[in-house]
Amino acid sequence: MILLMMLAALQADGEQCPGVSQVSRRDCAGLYAGQADAEMNRQWRLTVRFAHDRDDRRSFPGVEMHTYDHLLRAQKAWLAYRDAQCDSEPDAAGGGQDQFVIDKQCFERLTRERTRQLKEMTEWQN
């Protein structure tokens, strides 16, 4: 609970993970990554609903839409990409004590980008 309050305070100040201790940076980076993941999961459910609706509206005898199938395949590939990319960034940065923080910052950054992409998909027109 205290960490969630810290996250809210940090967001209000516009700062991300300003703590000087390694533990503070790790906790903060983990919280931001978790928040980004939760937001993407909420958007994922909305985008899936959109894809199913689109498939239902566009399908007719002899022609089926596969929006959901393609979306699911793309999401699985994206998750594998994100995890591999975020595994490699701490190594590229030289490792050290901040490996966890670098990994979680990568996770947050790529997850927020994917959330935006998923949201844009729900804005597709016919």
MARTIZA-347737 format. One record per residue: residue in three letters; x, y, z of N, C-alpha, C in turn. Coordinates in Angstrom, 3 decimals, m for minus. Example, Ala and Ser with C-alpha at 12.3 -4.5 7.8 and 13.67 -1.06 7.14 Angstrom:
{"ALA", {13.190, m5.690, 7.800}, {12.300, m4.500, 7.800}, {13.200, m3.300, 7.800}}
{"SER", {12.850, m2.250, 7.080}, {13.670, m1.060, 7.140}, {12.900, 0.030, 7.870}}
! end
This chain:
{"MET", {0.834, m1.194, 0.000}, {0.000, 0.000, 0.000}, {0.876, 1.254, 0.000}}
{"ILE", {1.922, 1.224, 0.785}, {2.820, 2.382, 0.839}, {3.464, 2.609, m0.516}}
{"LEU", {3.839, 1.516, m1.193}, {4.448, 1.659, m2.516}, {3.467, 2.242, m3.526}}
{"LEU", {2.197, 1.870, m3.437}, {1.192, 2.452, m4.332}, {1.026, 3.941, m4.060}}
{"MET", {1.090, 4.333, m2.800}, {1.005, 5.752, m2.470}, {2.238, 6.485, m3.003}}
{"MET", {3.400, 5.841, m2.915}, {4.622, 6.431, m3.447}, {4.489, 6.627, m4.955}}
{"LEU", {3.937, 5.630, m5.633}, {3.744, 5.724, m7.079}, {2.823, 6.888, m7.421}}
{"ALA", {1.721, 7.021, m6.704}, {0.794, 8.124, m6.962}, {1.474, 9.468, m6.736}}
{"ALA", {2.250, 9.577, m5.691}, {2.959, 10.827, m5.415}, {3.982, 11.125, m6.497}}
{"LEU", {4.683, 10.117, m6.946}, {5.675, 10.317, m8.005}, {5.008, 10.756, m9.297}}
{"GLN", {3.870, 10.161, m9.607}, {3.155, 10.552, m10.820}, {2.695, 11.995, m10.723}}
{"ALA", {2.224, 12.379, m9.556}, {1.748, 13.748, m9.379}, {2.890, 14.744, m9.560}}
{"ASP", {4.087, 14.381, m9.129}, {5.234, 15.267, m9.267}, {5.856, 15.211, m10.657}}
{"GLY", {5.415, 14.248, m11.481}, {5.966, 14.118, m12.815}, {7.332, 13.456, m12.835}}
{"GLU", {7.768, 12.882, m11.710}, {9.054, 12.209, m11.650}, {8.822, 10.710, m11.658}}
{"GLN", {9.777, 9.999, m12.242}, {9.680, 8.551, m12.250}, {10.933, 7.970, m11.616}}
{"CYS", {10.751, 7.239, m10.556}, {11.828, 6.522, m9.869}, {12.989, 7.423, m9.461}}
{"PRO", {12.741, 8.487, m8.699}, {13.823, 9.383, m8.339}, {14.640, 8.934, m7.132}}
{"GLY", {14.246, 7.849, m6.466}, {14.908, 7.427, m5.238}, {16.391, 7.172, m5.434}}
{"VAL", {17.153, 7.463, m4.438}, {18.594, 7.282, m4.542}, {19.007, 5.865, m4.185}}
{"SER", {18.222, 5.165, m3.414}, {18.609, 3.807, m3.038}, {18.227, 2.826, m4.139}}
{"GLN", {18.994, 1.772, m4.233}, {18.740, 0.727, m5.229}, {17.370, 0.100, m5.009}}
{"VAL", {17.017, m0.135, m3.753}, {15.728, m0.744, m3.437}, {14.593, 0.168, m3.888}}
{"SER", {14.707, 1.471, m3.656}, {13.666, 2.414, m4.068}, {13.501, 2.420, m5.582}}
{"ARG", {14.608, 2.430, m6.299}, {14.526, 2.421, m7.772}, {13.909, 1.122, m8.270}}
{"ARG", {14.293, 0.011, m7.661}, {13.747, m1.293, m8.059}, {12.240, m1.341, m7.803}}
{"ASP", {11.832, m0.919, m6.604}, {10.406, m0.942, m6.261}, {9.608, m0.049, m7.196}}
{"CYS", {10.116, 1.136, m7.427}, {9.419, 2.099, m8.276}, {9.312, 1.578, m9.710}}
{"ALA", {10.424, 1.079, m10.266}, {10.406, 0.559, m11.636}, {9.438, m0.613, m11.752}}
{"GLY", {9.423, m1.463, m10.727}, {8.490, m2.586, m10.728}, {7.037, m2.141, m10.694}}
{"LEU", {6.761, m1.098, m9.918}, {5.392, m0.574, m9.850}, {4.943, 0.009, m11.181}}
{"TYR", {5.799, 0.795, m11.815}, {5.449, 1.381, m13.105}, {5.250, 0.300, m14.162}}
{"ALA", {6.091, m0.719, m14.150}, {5.949, m1.817, m15.103}, {4.632, m2.556, m14.870}}
{"GLY", {4.302, m2.793, m13.610}, {3.038, m3.460, m13.282}, {1.832, m2.644, m13.696}}
{"GLN", {1.925, m1.346, m13.500}, {0.829, m0.458, m13.910}, {0.658, m0.492, m15.427}}
{"ALA", {1.763, m0.442, m16.159}, {1.697, m0.484, m17.624}, {1.094, m1.805, m18.090}}
{"ASP", {1.463, m2.897, m17.445}, {0.941, m4.212, m17.809}, {m0.565, m4.285, m17.558}}
{"ALA", {m1.009, m3.756, m16.437}, {m2.442, m3.756, m16.121}, {m3.221, m2.926, m17.144}}
{"GLU", {m2.669, m1.787, m17.537}, {m3.335, m0.948, m18.539}, {m3.404, m1.662, m19.881}}
{"MET", {m2.324, m2.357, m20.255}, {m2.345, m3.078, m21.524}, {m3.370, m4.212, m21.469}}
{"ASN", {m3.459, m4.900, m20.345}, {m4.431, m5.985, m20.225}, {m5.864, m5.470, m20.339}}
{"ARG", {m6.133, m4.307, m19.768}, {m7.472, m3.706, m19.927}, {m7.737, m3.369, m21.395}}
{"GLN", {m6.752, m2.769, m22.039}, {m6.920, m2.410, m23.447}, {m7.017, m3.668, m24.310}}
{"TRP", {m6.274, m4.703, m23.977}, {m6.324, m5.960, m24.723}, {m7.757, m6.500, m24.742}}
{"ARG", {m8.421, m6.504, m23.584}, {m9.792, m7.008, m23.521}, {m10.712, m6.187, m24.420}}
{"LEU", {m10.550, m4.871, m24.446}, {m11.359, m4.020, m25.318}, {m11.061, m4.299, m26.790}}
{"THR", {m9.802, m4.481, m27.118}, {m9.409, m4.717, m28.506}, {m9.889, m6.088, m28.971}}
{"VAL", {m9.844, m7.074, m28.110}, {m10.364, m8.405, m28.452}, {m11.857, m8.323, m28.733}}
{"ARG", {m12.561, m7.611, m27.882}, {m14.005, m7.442, m28.096}, {m14.261, m6.780, m29.450}}
{"PHE", {m13.487, m5.757, m29.768}, {m13.601, m5.073, m31.051}, {m13.343, m6.053, m32.205}}
{"ALA", {m12.292, m6.865, m32.080}, {m11.936, m7.812, m33.145}, {m13.054, m8.834, m33.355}}
{"HIS", {m13.595, m9.359, m32.264}, {m14.700, m10.318, m32.389}, {m15.915, m9.655, m33.053}}
{"ASP", {m16.248, m8.459, m32.623}, {m17.378, m7.740, m33.227}, {m17.145, m7.503, m34.708}}
{"ARG", {m15.937, m7.124, m35.047}, {m15.592, m6.870, m36.448}, {m15.732, m8.148, m37.269}}
{"ASP", {m15.240, m9.250, m36.746}, {m15.354, m10.532, m37.446}, {m16.817, m10.919, m37.637}}
{"ASP", {m17.619, m10.723, m36.586}, {m19.042, m11.075, m36.662}, {m19.782, m10.225, m37.687}}
{"ARG", {m19.470, m8.934, m37.755}, {m20.156, m8.038, m38.689}, {m19.733, m8.264, m40.132}}
{"ARG", {m18.487, m8.619, m40.344}, {m17.938, m8.720, m41.693}, {m18.038, m10.104, m42.299}}
{"SER", {m18.284, m11.111, m41.498}, {m18.351, m12.468, m42.018}, {m19.719, m12.735, m42.629}}
{"PHE", {m19.729, m13.488, m43.689}, {m20.965, m13.943, m44.310}, {m20.664, m15.277, m44.977}}
{"PRO", {m21.682, m16.009, m45.401}, {m21.432, m17.347, m45.940}, {m20.342, m17.347, m47.013}}
{"GLY", {m19.358, m18.202, m46.800}, {m18.270, m18.332, m47.749}, {m17.097, m17.400, m47.500}}
{"VAL", {m17.306, m16.376, m46.674}, {m16.219, m15.433, m46.388}, {m16.178, m15.199, m44.881}}
{"GLU", {m15.052, m15.486, m44.307}, {m14.897, m15.261, m42.869}, {m13.779, m14.271, m42.635}}
{"MET", {m13.976, m13.421, m41.661}, {m12.930, m12.489, m41.243}, {m12.115, m13.173, m40.144}}
{"HIS", {m10.874, m12.833, m40.064}, {m9.985, m13.441, m39.076}, {m9.258, m12.379, m38.256}}
{"THR", {m9.930, m11.288, m37.979}, {m9.315, m10.200, m37.223}, {m8.789, m10.686, m35.883}}
{"TYR", {m9.624, m11.430, m35.157}, {m9.208, m11.905, m33.840}, {m8.026, m12.860, m33.952}}
{"ASP", {m8.086, m13.806, m34.874}, {m6.995, m14.777, m35.028}, {m5.670, m14.072, m35.321}}
{"HIS", {m5.713, m13.085, m36.189}, {m4.499, m12.341, m36.537}, {m4.016, m11.505, m35.349}}
{"LEU", {m4.956, m10.907, m34.647}, {m4.613, m10.113, m33.463}, {m3.938, m10.983, m32.408}}
{"LEU", {m4.496, m12.162, m32.157}, {m3.932, m13.054, m31.155}, {m2.527, m13.509, m31.559}}
{"ARG", {m2.346, m13.851, m32.818}, {m1.024, m14.263, m33.298}, {m0.015, m13.125, m33.142}}
{"ALA", {m0.447, m11.917, m33.485}, {0.431, m10.753, m33.359}, {0.778, m10.475, m31.898}}
{"GLN", {m0.190, m10.615, m31.005}, {0.067, m10.352, m29.589}, {1.053, m11.357, m29.006}}
{"LYS", {0.897, m12.609, m29.370}, {1.835, m13.627, m28.885}, {3.248, m13.329, m29.371}}
{"ALA", {3.371, m12.944, m30.632}, {4.688, m12.603, m31.184}, {5.238, m11.355, m30.499}}
{"TRP", {4.373, m10.365, m30.260}, {4.831, m9.140, m29.607}, {5.322, m9.428, m28.189}}
{"LEU", {4.592, m10.270, m27.442}, {5.015, m10.607, m26.079}, {6.397, m11.266, m26.081}}
{"ALA", {6.630, m12.154, m27.017}, {7.941, m12.803, m27.122}, {9.018, m11.766, m27.454}}
{"TYR", {8.696, m10.837, m28.368}, {9.639, m9.772, m28.716}, {9.952, m8.904, m27.499}}
{"ARG", {8.903, m8.458, m26.797}, {9.115, m7.580, m25.641}, {10.004, m8.245, m24.604}}
{"ASP", {9.712, m9.490, m24.304}, {10.489, m10.176, m23.279}, {11.948, m10.345, m23.706}}
{"ALA", {12.169, m10.704, m24.958}, {13.544, m10.862, m25.448}, {14.275, m9.525, m25.472}}
{"GLN", {13.602, m8.488, m25.930}, {14.213, m7.158, m25.987}, {14.592, m6.672, m24.594}}
{"CYS", {13.685, m6.861, m23.658}, {13.950, m6.384, m22.298}, {14.959, m7.257, m21.561}}
{"ASP", {15.137, m8.495, m21.999}, {16.220, m9.313, m21.459}, {17.567, m8.805, m21.960}}
{"SER", {17.587, m8.272, m23.191}, {18.861, m7.859, m23.789}, {19.297, m6.451, m23.383}}
{"GLU", {18.365, m5.558, m23.076}, {18.743, m4.173, m22.770}, {19.655, m4.040, m21.548}}
{"PRO", {19.404, m4.750, m20.449}, {20.332, m4.628, m19.321}, {21.744, m5.104, m19.687}}
{"ASP", {21.841, m6.143, m20.498}, {23.148, m6.637, m20.923}, {23.863, m5.591, m21.771}}
{"ALA", {23.124, m4.972, m22.685}, {23.713, m3.955, m23.553}, {24.164, m2.736, m22.752}}
{"ALA", {23.487, m2.480, m21.629}, {23.843, m1.333, m20.785}, {25.001, m1.658, m19.838}}
{"GLY", {25.505, m2.864, m19.910}, {26.646, m3.223, m19.087}, {26.306, m3.947, m17.800}}
{"GLY", {25.033, m4.278, m17.636}, {24.642, m5.027, m16.447}, {24.772, m4.199, m15.183}}
{"GLY", {25.234, m4.813, m14.143}, {25.416, m4.110, m12.880}, {24.177, m4.118, m12.011}}
{"GLN", {24.200, m3.261, m11.016}, {23.123, m3.233, m10.030}, {21.788, m2.787, m10.609}}
{"ASP", {21.811, m2.031, m11.677}, {20.565, m1.500, m12.231}, {19.925, m2.416, m13.273}}
{"GLN", {20.378, m3.658, m13.384}, {19.810, m4.561, m14.387}, {18.296, m4.674, m14.254}}
{"PHE", {17.812, m4.887, m13.041}, {16.378, m5.027, m12.819}, {15.644, m3.762, m13.230}}
{"VAL", {16.181, m2.615, m12.863}, {15.550, m1.333, m13.183}, {15.503, m1.136, m14.699}}
{"ILE", {16.597, m1.401, m15.380}, {16.641, m1.247, m16.845}, {15.636, m2.188, m17.499}}
{"ASP", {15.567, m3.424, m17.020}, {14.619, m4.395, m17.555}, {13.182, m3.896, m17.376}}
{"LYS", {12.855, m3.425, m16.185}, {11.483, m2.970, m15.913}, {11.154, m1.677, m16.661}}
{"GLN", {12.132, m0.808, m16.840}, {11.881, 0.405, m17.628}, {11.617, 0.042, m19.084}}
{"CYS", {12.359, m0.918, m19.606}, {12.116, m1.410, m20.964}, {10.712, m2.007, m21.061}}
{"PHE", {10.371, m2.850, m20.096}, {9.059, m3.499, m20.047}, {7.953, m2.444, m20.060}}
{"GLU", {8.117, m1.434, m19.223}, {7.103, m0.379, m19.158}, {7.002, 0.372, m20.489}}
{"ARG", {8.143, 0.781, m21.034}, {8.172, 1.555, m22.272}, {7.515, 0.790, m23.428}}
{"LEU", {7.919, m0.450, m23.624}, {7.364, m1.232, m24.738}, {5.898, m1.575, m24.502}}
{"THR", {5.526, m1.820, m23.259}, {4.136, m2.156, m22.948}, {3.223, m0.955, m23.166}}
{"ARG", {3.672, 0.224, m22.783}, {2.851, 1.425, m23.038}, {2.698, 1.672, m24.542}}
{"GLU", {3.770, 1.424, m25.278}, {3.696, 1.567, m26.739}, {2.691, 0.574, m27.320}}
{"ARG", {2.713, m0.662, m26.866}, {1.777, m1.671, m27.362}, {0.352, m1.317, m26.970}}
{"THR", {0.161, m0.786, m25.777}, {m1.179, m0.374, m25.352}, {m1.728, 0.671, m26.319}}
{"ARG", {m0.875, 1.611, m26.706}, {m1.295, 2.640, m27.664}, {m1.658, 2.002, m29.010}}
{"GLN", {m0.873, 1.036, m29.452}, {m1.163, 0.348, m30.710}, {m2.495, m0.392, m30.637}}
{"LEU", {m2.728, m1.084, m29.529}, {m3.982, m1.814, m29.364}, {m5.170, m0.859, m29.373}}
{"LYS", {m4.998, 0.289, m28.744}, {m6.079, 1.284, m28.736}, {m6.347, 1.799, m30.142}}
{"GLU", {m5.286, 2.056, m30.896}, {m5.451, 2.528, m32.273}, {m6.211, 1.517, m33.118}}
{"MET", {m6.011, 0.238, m32.859}, {m6.719, m0.803, m33.622}, {m8.228, m0.691, m33.452}}
{"THR", {m8.685, m0.251, m32.288}, {m10.121, m0.136, m32.066}, {m10.707, 1.080, m32.784}}
{"GLU", {m9.842, 1.884, m33.363}, {m10.288, 3.070, m34.095}, {m10.318, 2.833, m35.596}}
{"TRP", {m10.014, 1.586, m36.011}, {m10.071, 1.267, m37.439}, {m11.480, 1.486, m37.962}}
{"GLN", {m11.540, 1.979, m39.152}, {m12.848, 2.157, m39.799}, {m13.075, 1.021, m40.776}}
{"ASN", {m14.318, 0.622, m40.929}, {m14.719, m0.431, m41.865}, {m13.517, m1.033, m42.496}}
! end
